[in-house]
């Protein structure tokens, strides 16, 4: 359980940090920031298993992040 908590915390920290950097760079607070951050985070996580896994992980995490951002904003 501790290992799962560490992994979840690391993913959350990575996502929040990337989203903050993207939001600062774009100077906007919209749906795209979370989607871009999800793509980067998922890609980095999946990249450990190879390029194809990185692309699929980035796409999957981006879709999931966009859905959550859309739900939270409505």
C-alpha positions as MATLAB code, in Angstrom:
seq = 'XXXXXXXXXXXXXXXXXXXXXXXXXXXXXXXXXXXXXXXXXXXXXXXXXXXXXXXXXXXXXXXXXXXXXXXXXX';
ca = [
       0.000    0.000    0.000;
       2.854    2.358    0.756;
       4.370    1.746   -2.678;
       1.054    2.571   -4.383;
       0.795    5.744   -2.322;
       4.305    6.786   -3.355;
       3.579    6.128   -7.033;
       0.286    8.019   -6.894;
       1.961   10.924   -5.123;
       4.760   11.032   -7.698;
       2.295   11.052  -10.593;
       0.258   13.794   -8.899;
       3.351   15.871   -8.221;
       4.557   15.459  -11.795;
       1.143   16.375  -13.235;
       0.701   19.408  -10.980;
       4.210   20.686  -11.708;
       3.862   20.311  -15.455;
       0.407   21.910  -15.431;
       1.703   24.852  -13.398;
       4.585   25.383  -15.822;
       2.280   25.193  -18.834;
      -0.223   27.570  -17.251;
       2.531   30.060  -16.426;
       3.934   29.864  -19.941;
       0.543   30.220  -21.664;
      -0.776   32.811  -19.164;
      -4.231   31.252  -19.451;
      -6.380   29.088  -17.217;
      -8.362   26.836  -19.532;
      -9.069   23.226  -20.457;
      -5.949   22.872  -22.600;
      -3.501   23.205  -19.699;
      -4.704   19.995  -18.060;
      -4.807   18.181  -21.378;
      -1.259   19.185  -22.262;
      -0.023   18.316  -18.780;
      -1.720   14.924  -19.029;
      -0.044   14.261  -22.358;
       3.404   15.153  -21.026;
       2.968   13.217  -17.779;
       1.539   10.122  -19.466;
       4.239   10.245  -22.101;
       7.016   10.442  -19.536;
       5.554    7.587  -17.521;
       5.038    5.399  -20.583;
       8.426    6.236  -22.062;
      10.083    3.854  -19.605;
       8.530    0.979  -21.598;
       9.432    2.385  -25.022;
       8.430    5.023  -27.523;
       5.151    3.376  -28.530;
       4.113    3.000  -24.901;
       5.058    6.629  -24.308;
       2.842    7.811  -27.138;
      -0.080    5.655  -26.026;
       0.391    6.670  -22.404;
       0.489   10.330  -23.354;
      -2.656   10.048  -25.465;
      -4.524    8.096  -22.806;
      -3.551   10.385  -19.951;
      -4.409   13.447  -22.071;
      -7.911   12.131  -22.801;
      -8.444   11.256  -19.148;
      -7.172   14.661  -17.993;
      -9.372   16.482  -20.500;
     -12.434   14.555  -19.313;
     -11.703   15.309  -15.656;
     -11.022   19.006  -16.386;
     -14.260   19.262  -18.373;
     -16.234   17.613  -15.571;
     -14.683   19.786  -12.856;
     -15.322   23.015  -14.785;
     -18.995   22.286  -15.523;
];
